[in-house]
């Protein structure tokens, strides 16, 4: 039985490092994954740099609701975030 591709929205609210790891892992199953960083800028750590490399390999371009990160990533306002949530088959909070 084939697995149906799902549109997964991963909201990185509490643990950005873990959210990046989970997002990259979900692509193994052929799902389309969107990752949105929330609440605060992503910390500049070695662990986060390693996970960012995985996102690149998985062809995931993170987005953000954090204004301070808008120069680096696509910024989603409340309406755009709501549309992303409505469009997703599955929403995961990490």
Residue pairs with C-beta under 8 A, 6 or more apart in sequence:
3 29
3 30
5 30
5 31
5 32
6 31
6 32
6 89
6 90
7 31
7 32
7 34
7 87
7 88
7 89
7 90
8 26
8 31
8 32
8 33
8 34
8 88
8 89
8 90
8 91
8 92
9 34
9 36
9 84
9 85
9 87
9 88
9 90
9 91
9 92
10 19
10 22
10 23
10 26
10 33
10 34
10 35
10 36
10 91
10 92
10 94
11 19
11 36
11 38
11 91
11 92
11 93
11 94
12 19
12 20
12 35
12 36
12 37
12 38
12 62
12 94
13 19
13 38
13 39
13 93
13 94
14 39
14 93
14 94
15 94
16 37
16 42
16 43
16 48
17 45
17 47
17 48
17 51
18 94
19 35
19 37
19 94
20 35
20 48
20 51
20 52
20 54
20 55
20 62
21 51
21 54
22 92
22 94
23 33
23 35
23 55
23 58
23 60
24 51
24 54
24 55
24 57
24 58
24 60
26 33
27 33
27 58
27 59
27 60
33 58
33 60
34 60
34 63
34 84
34 88
35 55
35 60
35 62
35 63
36 62
36 63
36 64
36 65
36 76
36 81
36 84
37 62
37 63
37 64
37 65
37 66
37 69
37 73
38 64
38 65
38 66
39 65
39 66
40 66
41 66
41 68
41 69
42 48
42 69
55 61
55 62
61 73
61 74
62 73
63 73
63 74
63 75
63 76
63 84
64 70
64 72
64 73
64 74
64 75
64 76
65 75
65 76
65 77
65 81
66 75
67 75
69 75
76 84
85 91
